[in-house]
């Protein structure tokens, strides 16, 4: 798996009236270096159309493309990987289905992170760090302490996620995160590319201070 810094996830409800592919292209141009397609409301036909369009986009820019939850869709569009929640398909079954593709797992506690690492996940999501309205069924915030726990105990890449904004990302980085995901802050921005550039700059500047 290639490394990454800024993980972008689709969220069309945050940019009504704006084209999905155009918004995500702006994110990539701003520095997002991995993209996940997440859609819980569209029909299967609509999801396939969008997933294929984003596959073309991510190939254009040479960045990893992840599909959320749907293994069949990931395989159909030849995504680079699949992201699974705690209640989704077990890692062992997903690995059997997707072979060497990337598998990411959402985690909310250190025991979940350790299990994901032991079972062969390529990366984990750690969060939600803060309260978030992105997911209707989101679990309670895990706080910055969980980010520190993961940084100190887990060796595979992890991305901090959940309620992360430009206004609070510095403390997330100081807690131990080297990779962050923002959804509404990015795709809901009036300047998507500029917001991504600001995240990248914070990751670089805060990271250099923290790890120098």
N, C-alpha and C positions, 0 to 999 in steps of 0.2 A: 504493500500500500504506500502511495506517495504521501508525503507530509503535507500539512495544510495549516492555515492560520485563521481564516475567516470563512465560516460555514454559513451559506445562505440557504434558506428554506422558502419555498413558495408560500404565499398567503394572499390569494386574490381578493379576499374580503377587505384587506387593508389598502387596496388601490383600485376601487371601483371605477370603471370607465377607462382604465389603462390596460394596454395589451400585456399579457403575461410574459411573452417572450421578450418584448422590449424592456420591461422592467427588470427581468433577470439578466438580460444582456448588460444593462447599465450597472447592475451589481457586479458582474464579472469585470467589466471595464474599470470599476472602482477598486478592484482587488480581491473580491470573493474568489476563493480558489478551490471550492468544492460546492456542489449544488444538490439539493434534495427536492424532489417533487413530492409534495404532500397535498392530497385533495380528498376530502371526506364527503363531498356533496355532489360532485358531478356524476353523470351517468357513465357507464363503462365505455361507451363510444367516445364521449367527451374526454374522459381520462386518457384513453389511448391516443387520441389526437394530440392532446397537450403533451403527453409523455414523449411521443415521437418528435414533436417540435423542439422540446428541450434536449432531446438526445442529439439532434442536429446542432443545436446551439452549443452544447458542451463539447462536442467533437470539434467544432469550429475553433474553439479556444483551448482545447486540449486539457480540460479540467475533469476531475472525477464526477460522475453523475450517479446519484443514489435515488432509489425509489423507496418511499415509505410504505411499510407493511405488506405490500402486494407483490409476492414472489412471482406470480404468473405474469404480471405486468412488467416487472423488472426483466424477466427473461424475454418477453415478447419484443421489447424495445432495445434489448441488449444493453441494459444499464450496466454500469461498472459495479454496482452493489445494491444491497438492500439494507434498510434500517428497520429494526424490530423493537417493539415495546416489551415490557415484562409479561404481558398477557398474550403475546403473539406466538407464532410458530417457534418451537424450541430451536436453539442454535444447531444442534446435531442434525435435525431434519432440514433446516435451511441450508446447511453446508452440503448435505447430500443433493439438494435441489440445485444450488447455484454453483457448486464446484469451487473454483478458485476466486470467485468474485468477492468483493468486499462485503463484510457483514458488520454492521454497527448495532449496538444494543443500548437502549435507554436504561439508565440506572439511577436509583434514588437513595441508595444506602451502600456502605462499603462492602457488605457481604454480597450484594448483587454485582458490584463491580468486580470483586474477586472471582465470582462464579463465571461471569462473562469472559474474563481473561483466561480462566482455566479451561473453559469450553471452546476456546479458539476464536473469540471475537477479534476483529481487526482494530476496532476502536470502540469507545463507549461515549455516550452522552451522559454528562453529570449535571443533574438538576431536578427540578427547576430551582435555580439559585434564588430567584425572587418570585413573587406572585406574578402570574401571567394570565392574560385573557385569550391567548392564542388557542389553547385547548380547553374545551368545555369541561372535560373530565380530568383536568390537570391535578396532580397530587399536590400536597402542601409543600411550600418552599422548603428546601433542604438547607439553605443558608451557605455562607462562605466557608463554614467549618468543613462541610463535605468536600468542597473543592480542595482544601488543604489536605484532607485525609486521602483523597484520590491521588493527589500529586505526590504524596509521601509513600504510598503503598502499591500503586498500580504502574506497571511498566509499559503497557500498550498506550497508544495515543488516546487522549480524552479531550472532549470539547465541552466547555461550560455552556449551559443553555438555560433559558427561562428568565424572562423579564430583564434581560441585559440591554442597557441603553448606553449611549455615549456618556451620560452623566454618572454612571456607576461602574463602567467597565474597568476603570483604573483599580478599584478595590478587588475586583474579580481576578485581575492579573496579579495583584499583590498577594492574593490568597494562594496562588500557585498555578493558575491557568495560563497556558501558552496558546490556546486555541479557543475561540469563542464563536457562538452562534447567536445571531439576532434575527428576528423575523419582522415584527411590526416596525421596529426602529429603522430597518433597511427598506423593506418594500413599501412601507407607508410614508416614506420620506418624499418631500418635494424635490430633493436632490439625491437620488439613490446612489449614484457614483460617488458624489462628494461625501456622503455618510460612510460609505465603505472605505474610502480613503482615510477618513478620520479614525475609523476603527483600526485600520492597519497601522497608522501612525502611532496610536496609543499602544498597540501591541508591541511595536518596535521600541518606542522610547521608554515605556514603563518596563518592558522586558529587559532592556539593556541595563537599566538601573537595578532591577531586581536580581538579575542573574550574573552581573559583572563581578 
